[in-house]
């Protein structure tokens, strides 16, 4: 299996990796593999615009217009 060496990491990055690994119950090496897998192999997240475009058409804008407020709160507790 291929291996990868990462050089010139700052102590802050190494410490953060070790802390993250400990919080997940993993070694720093296993955590590093998981970060690489999650970042490189999972499908990319959709943008907000893509999510909006994927929403079905459920009516006309006027179907969702807000009723005028007469200033009096309805009695919802009765």
Residue, then its C-alpha position, 0 to 999 in steps of 0.5 A: x500500500x502506498x504511503x505519504x509523508x507530509x513535511x514542514x507542518x507547524x506544531x499547531x497543525x500537529x497538535x490540532x491533528x492529535x487532539x482531533x484524533x484523540x477526540x475520535x479515539x484514533x491515532x494521529x495517522x488514522x485521523x489523517x487518513x480519515x481527513x484525506x478520505x472525507x475530503x477527497x473521496x466524498x461527493x462535493x457539497x452542493x451550493x445553496x443555489x444548486x439546492x434551491x434549483x432542485x426544489x420542486x415548484x409547489x405553487x405561485x408566489x401569491x399562494x404564499x402571500x402573507x395576510x395583513x396583520x391587524x395588530x391584534x394577536x390571535x388567542x391561541x391558548x383557548 
